[in-house]
Amino acid sequence: MVKAPTFCSAPRAGERILVLRAEWLDRILDGSKNLEIRSLGMREGDVWLGCRSVIYGKACLGPAMPIRSERDFSALRPRHRIAASALPYKTTFGLPIEAVKRLENGVPYVHARGAIGVVKFRAP
């Protein structure tokens, strides 16, 4: 069953933001990418979607799934959209993106210096 994120128009202090590159964020928001690849698993649940210190949407992540072989990684390509055939990390996880809501207006946030991958929301 597809979960919908608990939705409000702006994040609250301390909520998680999944930091993405612009190309991947666009694909998630348009629905053509529904599996995010990371070197660490994340707990399931709601997460904001951000890029360059602006939040553009919210999603609900499903349970992280370990990807242990290049064969499995290739089989999942239609979902993650990465062209490479080799596993990108020593330990590779797929984070299912079960639901996405796009914000009408981007919400700026403070990106903590040195933070990579996930940050906690702080208003500027």
C-alpha positions as a printed NumPy array, in Angstrom:
array([[  0.   ,   0.   ,   0.   ],
       [  1.359,   3.41 ,  -0.976],
       [  1.703,   5.775,   1.955],
       [  1.073,   9.482,   1.554],
       [  3.298,  11.86 ,   3.445],
       [  1.761,  13.774,   6.306],
       [  1.543,  17.068,   4.52 ],
       [  1.845,  20.656,   5.558],
       [  3.169,  23.574,   3.536],
       [  6.392,  24.088,   5.493],
       [  8.728,  21.956,   7.596],
       [  9.1  ,  22.309,  11.339],
       [ 12.432,  22.744,  13.108],
       [ 14.416,  19.505,  13.195],
       [ 12.513,  17.642,  10.467],
       [ 14.701,  15.69 ,   8.028],
       [ 15.619,  16.966,   4.596],
       [ 16.985,  14.546,   2.001],
       [ 19.546,  16.604,   0.091],
       [ 19.597,  15.829,  -3.638],
       [ 21.251,  17.008,  -6.826],
       [ 18.952,  19.028,  -9.062],
       [ 18.69 ,  16.332, -11.77 ],
       [ 17.598,  13.66 ,  -9.262],
       [ 15.197,  15.99 ,  -7.477],
       [ 13.508,  16.836, -10.802],
       [ 13.089,  13.135, -11.608],
       [ 11.641,  12.383,  -8.189],
       [  9.195,  15.286,  -8.414],
       [  8.046,  14.308, -11.92 ],
       [  7.59 ,  10.663, -10.869],
       [ 10.202,   9.1  , -13.166],
       [ 12.492,   8.119, -10.243],
       [ 11.097,   6.264,  -7.232],
       [ 14.187,   4.714,  -5.677],
       [ 16.984,   6.805,  -4.148],
       [ 20.408,   5.156,  -3.894],
       [ 22.514,   5.844,  -0.797],
       [ 25.467,   4.325,   1.07 ],
       [ 23.421,   4.144,   4.281],
       [ 19.891,   3.004,   4.957],
       [ 17.437,   5.521,   6.368],
       [ 14.432,   4.911,   8.548],
       [ 11.154,   4.937,   6.723],
       [  8.738,   7.815,   7.009],
       [  8.322,  11.399,   5.921],
       [ 11.246,  13.379,   4.53 ],
       [ 11.477,  16.784,   2.863],
       [ 13.249,  17.007,  -0.515],
       [ 15.843,  19.744,  -0.841],
       [ 18.472,  21.041,  -3.205],
       [ 20.834,  24.007,  -2.8  ],
       [ 19.256,  25.121,   0.499],
       [ 15.671,  25.135,  -0.813],
       [ 12.957,  22.542,  -0.101],
       [ 10.805,  21.665,  -3.119],
       [  8.663,  18.783,  -1.893],
       [  7.96 ,  16.058,   0.604],
       [  7.981,  12.281,   0.257],
       [  7.33 ,   9.155,   2.268],
       [ 10.227,   6.695,   2.235],
       [  9.619,   2.967,   2.461],
       [ 11.938,   0.54 ,   4.254],
       [ 15.558,   0.731,   3.045],
       [ 16.578,  -2.281,   0.999],
       [ 20.164,  -3.497,   0.693],
       [ 21.356,  -3.938,  -2.894],
       [ 24.069,  -6.581,  -2.82 ],
       [ 24.873,  -7.322,  -6.447],
       [ 25.402,  -5.53 ,  -9.736],
       [ 22.69 ,  -7.759, -11.185],
       [ 20.152,  -6.488,  -8.619],
       [ 21.342,  -2.907,  -9.157],
       [ 20.839,  -3.246, -12.923],
       [ 17.397,  -4.796, -12.461],
       [ 16.361,  -1.748, -10.394],
       [ 17.648,   0.775, -12.97 ],
       [ 14.151,   1.784, -14.182],
       [ 13.434,   2.906, -10.613],
       [ 16.729,   4.611,  -9.663],
       [ 17.716,   5.853, -13.149],
       [ 21.507,   5.645, -12.598],
       [ 23.252,   4.697, -15.848],
       [ 26.317,   3.023, -14.293],
       [ 26.229,  -0.749, -13.895],
       [ 28.63 ,  -1.014, -10.941],
       [ 27.398,  -0.59 ,  -7.386],
       [ 28.191,   2.999,  -6.368],
       [ 29.06 ,   2.159,  -2.729],
       [ 30.643,  -0.7  ,  -0.811],
       [ 27.308,  -1.045,   0.973],
       [ 24.467,   0.177,  -1.242],
       [ 20.872,   0.769,  -0.211],
       [ 17.742,   1.626,  -2.163],
       [ 15.307,   3.974,  -0.462],
       [ 11.826,   3.462,  -1.956],
       [ 10.001,   6.727,  -2.561],
       [  6.385,   5.748,  -2.014],
       [  4.68 ,   9.127,  -2.346],
       [  5.726,  12.623,  -3.371],
       [  4.07 ,  15.998,  -2.944],
       [  5.515,  19.072,  -4.658],
       [  5.435,  22.386,  -2.789],
       [  3.869,  25.331,  -4.615],
       [  6.741,  27.559,  -3.456],
       [ 10.212,  26.528,  -2.384],
       [ 11.081,  26.892,   1.3  ],
       [ 14.647,  28.048,   2.101],
       [ 16.629,  26.311,   4.834],
       [ 20.049,  26.585,   6.428],
       [ 22.334,  23.816,   5.186],
       [ 24.672,  22.961,   8.052],
       [ 28.307,  23.294,   7.051],
       [ 29.816,  19.925,   6.13 ],
       [ 26.486,  18.07 ,   6.187],
       [ 26.024,  15.559,   3.381],
       [ 22.951,  13.607,   2.386],
       [ 20.522,  14.503,   5.141],
       [ 20.141,  17.673,   7.198],
       [ 17.68 ,  18.843,   9.849],
       [ 15.461,  21.801,   8.988],
       [ 16.511,  25.183,  10.306],
       [ 14.899,  28.337,   9.007],
       [ 17.266,  31.024,   7.677]])
